[in-house]
Structures are given as structure tokens and as C-alpha cells.
Amino acid sequence: MIEVKRLRKEYDGIVAVDEISFKVEKGEIFALLGPNGAGKTTTIKAILGLINYEGEISIDGMNVRERGKEIKKKIGYLPESVAFYDNLTALQTLQFFAELKGIKDADLMKLLKEVGLEKDANRKVGGFSKGMLQRLGLAQCLLGEPELLILDEPTTGLDAVGAYEVRKKIKELNEGGVTILLSSHILSEVQELSHRVAIMNKGKIIAIDTVENLSKKLEIQPKLRVELQRPSNRIVNLVKEIKSVKDVKVDGNILEISCPPSAKLAIINAIEEAGVKIIDFKTVEPTLEEIFIKMVKEDE
């Protein structure tokens, strides 16, 4: 759906994006990750044809420079900071954007209901909270049932319930065949939603893959969390001596053990044979946060 080749953008002698290349497949949720200033938003603006750039970008096989107007009909875009006319109602705002997009038969009330704003349809946008504006931004993004959604920090300003509803909506849209390019600083959100991630730092892509494959490449071990009735230094040292155990941390009555899955049985048996009662245990897979921090630190 998206192909970026050697994309480069410079602002006043400062390189914001430094010859990056990547592809987003049709039907995929692809995430751009990176610290502030990594080049994520600049990359999105280039894909949308909103800025001049060096390199080549195509969407659904069409060159962005040559067929920008046609391409934009396929895209729904939610910017990081949404802005609407304060004197228009939510419904009038969607009517305005529908006219801009040349859409005549959109069910605007249905769209407002999908984002939880049906009761606020006739309220002026100037009185909306940040979260309500974000919901309205998502509604305008969905006008015309676009094949590609580009979402820059889609849950910004939303409470926990609102963020959950937006994530649920993103999953539903993707299951319906919509391709989604997502940028977010909420790593747990990206881990939950994305098929693949590209980690950016200082204008370059330093890693691109699934979360699972990235954790394997970086050799980030899963963790075994074991809740004990009475932990002690003796038990901690006993676990540390087990082959392939990388690290043991103590948090109250819980031992957090970095180890491969193959070591789990040996650890449980060793603790039980030492006469210590195990209350509970579970395996915790590597998080995107761990991957992200390790990648950026290694790049630095």
C-alpha cells in the first residue's frame, strides 16, 4: 500500500529524515516509533504530500508527486493536533469536511455515534474538550471509508475508556481490510495493535520487524514472575545458580527472573525442593518498551 524509497528531508540545514526506505503492506497495521524529533511526523507529512522531499513515495502503486489529488481520496488522516472551526457544531464540521472531500451520501450521525459523539452532534466545537476534539478528528478521518488510514498519536487526550474504544475501532477497521499507518508514543498501544514496527532515531530507521522478531534479535529474555510465601536471599542465590538464568530481581514477595522458557521447570522445581511455598507464577513476554529503549540506547 505504501512504498517509501530513500526519503530525505532537511530543514534549515538540519536533517529531519535521512534516506529511509520501508514498505507498508495492504491490510497491515504498521507503526512508526521513535523519541521526539526522530522524524516520524515529517515522514507522515511527506507520505501525505504536504511537504517537499527528496526520494520517492508511492501509495497503492501511484506516485505521490504525480497523482497526489487522486491518492488523497484513498486516505483518512488524523493529525497529532486536530483543529476545527469553533463556531461550527460537530455535525456541521463533518458536513464541511464531507463537502471538501466531495462526499455526498455519508451517514454523518452514524460516524458521530461510532466515536461516541452522537449526543454532542449539535454542540459547537469551541466548547469541546481535547478528548472530544480527538474523537471528532477520528470521525472526519473515516469520512468516505478510506482504504488507508494515517493516524498520528490517535489516542492523545483521551481517557482510558476513550483510548480503549479508539483501539477497538482501529482493530475493527483493520479486520475490515483497511491499511493503517500509526504513530504513537504509547508503546503498549503499539504492541497491542501493530503487525510490524519501525523504530526511528535521529531521522533514520534503526530497526523494522515484528515485536516478537525484534525481541529475539536483541536477545531480550522473557521473565518468569514467581510469587513466594517467604522469599529469602538463599532462594535468590539458588535461582541465580541455575544454568541460563540471566538475572533475578526481588519485588516484595515476587521474584522476577530473566530466563529462556526452557529454564522455567528447573526454577520451579529448585524452589519447591528448597521447601519454599510457591503461591503463583507466570511468564511475562518482552515488551516493546524494553525493545525500544535497548534499540535507541545502542544507536546512541
N, C-alpha and C positions, 0 to 999 in steps of 0.2 A: 504493500500500500504506500509506504514512504521509502524512498531511497535517497540518502544523503552521501555525496561524494566530495571529499576534500573541502568541506565547508570552512571558510575563514572569514572572520570579521574583526576589524580594527577600529577603535575609537580614539582619535587624537593621539595616535602613536602607541596606544595600549591594545594588545591583542586580547580580545574577549573570547574568541573561539579560534582554535589553532589547527586547521586542516583535519577536522574529524570526519569520519565516514561510518555509517551504520544503516541498517535496514529495519523496517517495521513490517512484519508480515500481515496479510489480511486476516482479520479475526483475532488479532493478538492484543493483549494489554501490555504495553511496553512503557517502562518507567525511566525517566531521567532523574538521577540523583546527584547531589553534589553540595558542597558548602556554599554559602553566599559568595557571589562573584565567580562561580565556577564556569558560567556560560550557558546555563540551562535556558533562561528566558530569552537570551539572544538567539539561541538555536531555534526556539519555538517561533520567534518573530521572523526568522529567515524562512522557515518552512511555510509560514503563512504569507510570505511575500510582502511583509510590512517594512523591511529594510533592504538596502543594497548589501550584497555579499559577494565573495569570491567562491568559486566551486559550482557544483551542480546539485539541484534538488528536483526530484520528480515525485508526483503523487498519482497513484494509480496509472503509472506509465506516462503521465503528462508533465512536461517541463514547467516548473513554477513560473519562470520568467516569461515564457511564451504563451501560456494558457491560464494565467492567474485568475481571470474572471470566471472561467469555466470551472476551475478547480475549487474556488471558494464556495460554489454551490454544493459541493460534496462534504464541506467541513462545518462542524459546530465548534466554536471556540469560547472557552471560559477563561478570561484573563485573571491574573493574580488579584488585581484590584478592579472590581467592577464599578462602573459609574453610569448612572441613568439621570434623566431629567426629573428634578424634584417635584415639579408641578403636575406630572403625569401619574395616573394610577398604575397599579401592576398590570391590569388588563390593557390599558392604553399603551403601556410600554411594549407589551408583546405585539399589539396591533401595529405599532410603529416599526418594530423590527421585522415583522412579517411583511409589511409593505416594502421595506428596504430589500428584503430577500426575494420579493416577487411571489410570495406565498399567499394564495387566496382562500384556501379551504382548510386551514389549520384549526383544530379544536383547541382554542386558547384556554378555555376553562378546564379542559382535561389536563393540559400541561401544568396549569397552576395547581390543580389537585395533586398531580404526581409529585410536586415538590413541596406540598403542604401549605400552599398559599391561597387555596380556594376561598377561605373566609376573608382574606385581605385583598381580594381582586379589585375592589373599588376604593381602596385606601391609597392616598398619594405616597409615592415612593420616598419623598423627603422625610417622612416620619418612620421609615423602616430602620430596623437595627442592622448591624453588619451581617448577622446571620441570615436575616430575611433578604437582604440585597444579594447575598451569595446564592440563595435558593432561586431568586428571580433570574440571576445570571445563568444558572443551570437550565432554567426553563427556556430562556432565549437561545441558549446553546443547542437545545433539542428541536428548535423550530425546523420544519421541513424534513425531519427524520434523516439527518445526515449519515453518510457511510463511515465517516471518520470524525472522532471527537478529539480535540486537543484541550486538555484540562491542566491549567497551571494553578497548583495549590487549591484543588476543588473544595476542601473542607475548611478553609480558612474562615474563622469567625463563627463556626457552628459549634453548638454544644454537643455533648456525647450522643444524644438521641439523633440530632440533625446529621452529624457526621456518619452515624451508622446507616441512616436512611439513604444518604448520598452514596455510600459504598455499596449498599444493596442495589441501588438504581444502576450504578456503573456495572455491576455483575450481570444484572438483567439485560442491559443493553448489549453487553458483550456476548452473552448467551444467544441473543437475537442476531448476531453476526456483525455488530458494529466494532470497528477497529478503534482502539483508544491509545493515544499517546498521553502519558500522565507525568506531571512533575509535582513532587511533594517532598516536604522536609520531614513528614511524619513517617518514619521508617517502618513502623508496624503496619501502617496503612498500605504502603507499597508492597511489603512482604505478603500481605493478605490478598492483594488484588492482582499483582503483576505476574505475567508468564516469564518475562525477561527484564533485566535491569541493565542500564548503562550508568556507570559511576564516572562522573566528570570532576576534574580538579584543574584549576588554572587553565581553562579553555581546552583541555584535552580529555579524551575518553581513556581512563586508565584501566577499565575492566568492563566487560559486557558478556552476560551469560544469565542462566537461571540462578536463583539464590542457592539452590542445592549444589550446583556445579561450582559456584564461586567458593562456597564453604569447603568443598573438597580440595580445590586448588590451593587454598590458603591453609589447608590442614587445620581448620578450626574444629576442635573436637566437640561432639555433643556433651551434655553434662548430665550426670546421674545425681538427682537430689534425693537424699535418704534422710528421713526423719527418725531420730532415735529417741528412746526414752531417757537415756543418760549418756550423752556424748562425753568423751574424755580425750586428753592428749594421747593416751595409749592407743585408742581406736584410730585417731587421726594418723598417727605414725604407722600403725599396722596397715591402713589402707594405702598410704604413700609408698609402702614397700612392694605393693602388688605390681607386677610387670604391666607396662603400658599405661599406668595411671600417670597423667601429666601434672595434675595439681589438685589440691584439696583445700577448700575454704569452709570455715565454720560460721554459720549464721544462726545463733541461738541453738536450737536442738537439731538443726539441719546441716548435714554435710553436703556441700556442692562439689562434686568430683568430676574433673575433666578427664574423659577416658573414651576409648572406642566402645561401641556396643558389645563387642566380644568379651570385654572385661567385666561386664555387669554381673554375671553369675558368680564369678570369683570374688567380687567385692561383697556381695550379699552373703555368700557362704562364710567368708572370713569374719564378717561382723557377727553373724549368728554363732559361729563356733567360739568366738571370744566371749559369749554369754551376754551380749547386749541385745535388748529387745528392739526390733525394727517396727515402728508404728506405720510408716508408709514410705513408698519410693516411686519415683517416676523419672523418665528420660526427657530432657529438655533439648530440643534441636537448636543448632546455632541460629542466632538472629541476624537479620540484615544489619542491625546496628553494629554488631561485632565485626561483620564483614566490611562495612563502610569505614569504620574507624581504622581498622587494620590497613585497608587499601590506601586511604588518604595519608596515614602516617608513613607508610612505606614510600609513597610517592613524594612526600615532603622530604 
